[in-house]
Amino acid sequence: MTTPGKLLGSGRTADVYEIDTAWVLRRDRQGWGDAAAEAAVMTYVRRLGYPAPRVRPTGSRTELVLERLSGPTLLAALVEGRVGPAEAGALLAGLLRRLHALPGRDPADPGARVLHLDLHPDNVMLTPDGPRVIDWSNAEDGSPALDWGMSAVILAQVAVGSTGLAAPARALLGALLADPSRLTEEGVGEALRRRAGNPTMSAEETESLGEAGELVRYMAQLA
């Protein structure tokens, strides 16, 4: 087990600690993830030129040592008005397209691609060297339509909510779905099923899924 420094931040399931000026430690509080598998997928996409942080192996299922990044998240930049919803949506769409352009990891399934499955503005950091995609704990191999569906549903849940981010999230969703051919009904349906089974969501978030699904289908012209 790595000895951490000061606590830098906490998410729904993990805490991030300082190691030194170059590295941080992310420690899973719940024990649901697989840090070794996450490190493997991050290393794979990074070797192919995708903007994922560097990682160091730890041999642990609950701890991941990551490159320390500087800069705000895309969400923080959006809230502060430094990035507009249209620009943020286009950036997310571009990151999804870049990811799905990489060759898959399974030679037996040539159509499968690496999927992030949690690509939203809080999982993109705007560093001086460009955007970096973080939190690959949900990553797996499969159809790109599911990745587009997950990102769309996550944004739609915010868009149908009552927070001040509802209007920007709707505009961002519209920019993400500017190319509707990349989203399918099957992708949306599977994304909704997976989100419904997510134990980290609140009751309010779960209840929003029906309306969120309708919004995605409407904006993507699937219904």
ZIRAVEN-V164134 format. One record per backbone hydrogen bond with DSSP energy under -1.0 kcal/mol. NH is the residue of the N-H (numbers start at 1). CO is the residue of the C=O. E is the energy in kcal/mol with one decimal. If there is no record, write none. Layout:
NH,CO,E  NH,CO,E
This chain:
5,18,-2.5  8,16,-3.4  9,16,-1.4  11,14,-3.2  15,27,-2.3  16,9,-3.1  17,25,-3.2  18,6,-2.8  19,23,-1.8  20,23,-1.7  24,66,-2.6  25,17,-2.7  26,64,-3.0  27,15,-3.0  28,62,-3.0  29,13,-3.0  35,61,-2.1  38,34,-2.2  39,35,-2.7  40,36,-1.9  41,37,-2.0  42,38,-2.2  43,39,-2.4  44,40,-2.1  45,41,-2.4  46,42,-2.2  47,43,-2.1  49,46,-2.0  50,45,-2.6  52,50,-2.3  56,65,-2.3  64,26,-2.1  66,24,-2.5  67,54,-2.5  68,22,-2.8  74,124,-3.0  75,121,-1.7  77,73,-2.3  78,74,-2.0  79,75,-2.7  80,76,-2.3  82,77,-2.1  83,77,-1.4  88,84,-2.6  89,85,-2.7  90,86,-2.1  91,87,-2.1  92,88,-2.3  93,89,-2.4  94,90,-2.4  95,91,-2.2  96,92,-2.3  97,93,-2.5  98,94,-2.5  99,95,-2.1  100,96,-2.4  102,99,-1.3  109,106,-1.8  112,109,-1.7  113,142,-2.7  115,140,-3.4  123,120,-2.3  125,132,-2.9  126,72,-3.3  127,125,-1.1  127,130,-1.6  130,127,-2.1  132,125,-2.5  133,51,-2.9  134,123,-2.4  139,136,-1.4  140,115,-1.5  142,113,-2.3  146,143,-1.6  148,144,-2.1  149,145,-2.2  150,146,-2.7  151,147,-2.2  152,148,-2.4  153,149,-2.6  154,150,-2.4  155,151,-2.1  156,152,-2.5  157,153,-2.3  158,154,-1.2  159,155,-2.3  160,156,-2.0  161,158,-1.3  166,163,-1.7  169,165,-2.6  170,166,-1.9  171,167,-2.1  172,168,-2.7  173,169,-2.6  174,170,-2.1  175,171,-1.8  176,172,-2.4  177,173,-2.1  178,175,-1.3  182,179,-1.8  183,180,-1.8  188,184,-2.2  189,185,-2.8  190,186,-2.4  191,187,-2.0  192,188,-2.5  193,189,-2.0  194,190,-2.4  195,191,-2.6  196,192,-2.1  197,193,-1.2  198,195,-1.5  201,198,-1.3  206,202,-2.3  207,203,-2.4  208,204,-1.1  209,206,-1.4  212,208,-2.6  213,209,-2.8  214,210,-1.9  215,211,-2.2  216,212,-2.4  217,213,-2.4  218,214,-2.3  219,215,-2.9  220,216,-2.3  222,217,-3.0  223,217,-1.2
